[in-house]
Amino acid sequence: MKEPSLTLGIEEEYQIIDPETRELRSYITELLEDDHMLLGEIKPELHQSIVEVGTTVCHTPQEVRAELVRLRGMVMGLAARKDLKVVAAGTHPFSSWMTQEITPLERYIGVRQDMQDLAQQLLIFGTHVHVGIEDPEFLIDAMNVSRYFIPHLLCLSSSSPFWMGRNTGLKSYRSVIFRNFPRTGVPRIMRGWGDFQELQETLVNTRCIPNGSKIYWDLRPHHAFPTLEYRFLDVCTRVDEAVCVAAILQAIIKKLWKLRRDNMTFRVYGADLIEENKWRAVRYGFDGNLIDFGKQEECPAKSLIREMLEWFVDDVLDDLGTRREVEYAFRVMDEGSSADRQIAVYERTGDFKAVVDHLIAESEEGVLQPAAAGAGAHGGG
């Protein structure tokens, strides 16, 4: 069995913001008319106030960083022509989904028709990370095992504490909204590539879905590329956070390959148990406990995330050359996730517009302005 390429690709969804009102602005139709659309790097999404970008195939997290800086800068530049701003956060703090315009393309009109209000309500923004795995059997193996780390990484990426002008009390409200769609959540354990193919073919043949792109699991084999696609992350506010989670996911697959090569593996847990941990990540983020299923006990979320970093992936980081990028997670744990930082701004100001201004500044960090002091440094742990 050939070693996986471990290539990386990231898709990010951004909010288009009117800097006067701080509300979402339906703008993508205007942006689509721009010549930049010919590059195929900027894509529409379901709502006109959402814009999606996708990196080229990258081989290292360092390449991912360069691509995200370029793409974010491109979108911010295009938005600035209309005196608009760009935000990377899983939900908008106060804009209403009921007033958003659907993008007038056949694909999205069809989604609105199929899903009705569930589609209208899908005013959420995510980060998708692809990791290149060419062997389909190892891809399924890696999917089965790496599901366990969904809650750990969701704690790091959570950026959606607010919804329609309310503090939801959750760190990733985006996860709750997306769960309303069919074929979402943690996938069950797959027996092999044939098991997944059989499921996909049954859904297609019975006209449940046109193709595998409508399987919306938290992670899935991509229907067109030899990648394992991680879809559960809130969009990362800072570029450094997106690079960090991509580097961790690449390291997890590298470690799983190393174990498999040596005839070892990591224990595989049922979807129901992982969903319990995911709920804790959605609700509490770093402030809660996650379950160590091997020990059958609760542990502080940060301690299990440190265990993932210091025990599970540490021995492959130097081979990959990604120690700096992965260890940025310690800084996120020290400073809080984007959700934690947004909540702190709101508690200090009582003003959702101040939260939007904070998000604009952090989204531009390292793109239009220098990264904050110590970016990328190991902040403890």
Residue, then its C-alpha position, 0 to 999 in steps of 0.5 A: m500500500k502506497e504512502p498517502s500524499l498528504t496534500l492539503g486543500i482548504e475552502e473557507e466561507y466568508q461574510i460580506i459586511d456593510p461597515e456602516t450597519r455591520e450587517l450582512r450585505s447581499y453582494i455576491t452577484e455583483l462580485l460574480e460580474d467581476d473578471h476575477m470570477l474567471l479565475g475560478e477561485i471565488k465561488p458563490e454560496l447559497h446566500q448572496s452574503i456568503v463568498e467561498v474561496g478554495t486554495t490550490v492543492c498544497h503540499t505543506p501548511q506553509e503553502v496553505r498559509a500563502e494561499l489563504v493570505r492571497l485569497r483572503g486579500m483578493v476577496m477583501g480587495l474586491a469587497a473594498r471596491k464597494d466599501l464593504k468588509v469581510v469577516a471569517a466567523g461561523t455565524h454573524p452576531f445579529s443579522s437575521w437569516m429571514t432577510q437574506e437573499i438566495t443566490p439566483l443560480e439554478r443549484y441554489i434555487g434547487v437547494r432552497q426548493d428541496m430544503q425549504d426553510l432549512a436552506q434559508q436558515l443555513l446562514i453559517f460559515g465553515t472551513h473545509v480541509h482536504v487531506g490527500i489519501e490515494d488508497p481508498e481502503f486506508l482512506i476509510d480506515a483513516m476516516n474511522v479513526s480520525r472521527y475521534f478528534i472531531p471534538h478536539l478540533l471543533c474546540l480550537s475552531s469554534s467561532s459561532p457563539f451568537w445567533m440573531g442578536r442572542n448569546t446562544g450559550l454555545k461555542s459553535y451554534r453553527s454546528v447546531i444549525f447544520r445538523n438540521f440538514p439530512r446526512t449530517g453528523v459523525p458517520r458510522i464506522m465503515r467496514g471498508w471502501g466497498d461499504f461506503q460505495e454501496l451506501q453511496e450507490t444506494l442513495v444515488n440509485t434511489r434518487c436520494i442524492p445526485n452524487g456524493s457531494k450531498i453526503y454532508w457528514d462531518l468528514r467524508p471521502h470526497h466524491a471527485f478527488p482522492t481526499l478525506e474532507y473534514r467539514f465540521l470546523d467553524v470558519c477560522t477567524r485568524v489565518d493562523e488558526a486555519v493553518c493550525v487545524a490543517a497542520i494537525l489534520q495532516a499530522i493525524i493522517k501521517k501518524l495513522w499511516k505510520l501506525r498502519r505501516d507498523n501493523m498498529t492502529f488507534r481504537v475506533y469508537g462508535a458514532d454515538l460516543i463521539e457525538e457525546n464529545k462533540w456536543r460537549a465541544v459545541r456547548y462548552g468549547f475549552d471551558g468544558n470536559l471531554i470524555d476519555f473513552g479509553k479511561q471511561e472518565e471526563c477530563p478537561a477539554k484542554s488536557l485531552i487536546r494537549e494529549m492529542l498534540e503532545w502524545f499522538v502527533d508529536d513524533v511526526l511533526d518534525d518529519l512534516g516540518t510543521r511543529r510551529e504551525v501545530e503548536y499554535a494550538f497552545r496559543v489558541m488555548d491560552e487566549g481562547s477560541s474565536a468564540d471565547r474572544q467574541i464573547a469577551v468583547y460582547e461582555r465588555t461592550g454590550d454591543f454586537k457591532a463592537v463584536v463585528d468590528h473585532l471580527i473584521a480586525e481579526s479576519e484581516e490579521g496577517v492579511l491586510q495588517p501584521a499578525a498580533a505579537g507572538a503569532g505562531a509561537h508556542g504559548g504554553g502547555 
